[in-house]
Each structure stands twice: as C-alpha cells, then as structure tokens.
C-alpha cells in the first residue's frame, strides 16, 4: 500500500524551509549585535576622588552654620546624635549622605529635609566632611 501526500504538503514543506533559512539570515546579525552590546557596555563608571582638605574644612564649617549641630555632634560638640565614625561603622557613602541630607525619608529617617537650604558646593563640602569622620 502506497501512501500519497496531500498536494499542499510539498508546498508547505518548501515554504517552511525557505522561511527558516530567511529568518536565520536576518536574525543572525541582530543577535550578534545584541551580544556585543551586552558584552561591551558603553556606560563609563563615575570617577570618585578623595575630598581635599579645603573641602573638608568648608564642610565642617557648613555642619555648624547650616544647623546640623543642633541635633548631631562631632567630637563631643553639638547635639545628642553622635556622628563620629558613622560612615566607617555603617558603610555610608557620599551618595548615602547626600540623600540623607536632601531626602531623609528615603532612608526612613525622622530628620528634616535640607533640600533647598543646602545645595551646590556647600552640599558637596558637607558630604565630604561627613564621609571623613573617624570614631573618637
């Protein structure tokens, strides 16, 4: 007994094979480009530099003039909340301090926001000072 195929099967077989070959040809460069993009990201890492002595001194001055010392203390001078060594102990980064000053609610803190009151160079100097505090 011989089997006969429906007349459309050979046409479908050819069409399906052609579709696979054409799809592979067009897809190959796309996948290669995607892999290359993922292997070689173009985004550059931000350059981090240590604060200068002048920036730290200006930050210390800002700490007392802005009002941080009303609640926080450094070296026994200021409010009840000690900051000596907090950066080292808790691993707080400059970015963490910046967020804490501008939007303390992001860290679930009761501290008031200083957004609009501390900005620009004064903010960066204050952050520089806070990141250098050592435990006393």
N, C-alpha and C positions, 0 to 999 in steps of 0.2 A: 504494500500500500504506500503510495507516494503522497507526500503532503504538499499542498500548494499554499503559497502565502497569499494573503490578500494583496491586491495590486498596489495599495498605498504603502505597504511596509518598506519596499526598497526605496521609495522616495523619501520616506521618513528617516530611514537609516542614513541616507546620503545627507539630508538636511541637518540631522542631528550631528553627524561627524563634522560637517562644514561649520556649524555653529560653535562647536567645541574648539576647533582649530582657530577660528577667527577671534573668539573670546580670549583664548590664551595669548594670542598675538597682541591684542590690545591691552590686556591686563598686565602682562609682564613688565613693561616699563613703569607702569603706575606702582606696582608692588615694589619694584627696585627703588624707586624714588622715595617711597614711604619708608622703607627700611633705612635708607641713607639718612633721611631726615631724623629718624629716631636715634640712630647711632651717633650722629654728629649734631647735637643741638647747637643752635646759633646764639642762645642766650648766654651772656657773659655774667660771671659772678661779680657781685658788688665788692669793690676794694675797701677793705677795712684797715684804718690806720689808727695807731695809738694817739690819744689826745696829747696835746702839747702842755707844758707847764702853765703857759699863759691861759689856755682854755680851761684847765682845771681850776686855776685861781679865779678866773671870771665866773666859773660855775659855782664855786664856793661862795663868792660874793652874792650871786643870784639866789642861792639857797637861803641866805639870811634876809635879803631885801624883798624877795617875792612873797615870803611868808611861810616857807616850808618848815622853818624852825619853830613855828607856833605849835606844831604837833610832833615834829621829828627832831631827833637830836643826833649830833655827830660829835664824837669826842667829849661827851658829857655836857655839851652846850646845846640847849634847845628844849623841845617838848619831851613827852614821855615815850614816844616810839623811837627806839634806837635804830639807827641805820648803819652803824659801824659793822662792816663785814657782810652786810646783807647780800651784796652782789656775789661775793665769793661763796657764801654758805648756800644760798638758794639758786645759784646759777643764773641770776638775772643778767640779761644782756642789755646793751644800749637801746635796742628796739623795745624791749620789755619796759624799761624806764620811760621811754618816750610815750608809749601807750598809757602807762600808769599815770603820767602827768596830764595828758590830754583827754583820756577817756578811761578813768579808773573803773568804771562799771564793766568794762570788757574783762577785767580781772576779778569781778565780783567784790570790789572794794568799796568801802564807805567813804573813802577820801573824795573831797570835792574836785571837780574838773578845773584845770587851769587853762583850758582851751580859750584862746583869745587874750589871755593875760600873760602867757609865756609863749614866745614864738621866735622863729628865726635863730639867730646866733645865740641869743640868751638861752633858748631851749637846748640847743646842741651843747653849749658850755655846761649847763646844769646837768645834762645827761652824762657828759664826760666826767664831771666831778663825782656823780653818784656811782659810776662804774669803777672808780678807783678807790673807793672806801675800803679800808682794811679793818679787820677786827681788832679792837683795842683791849 
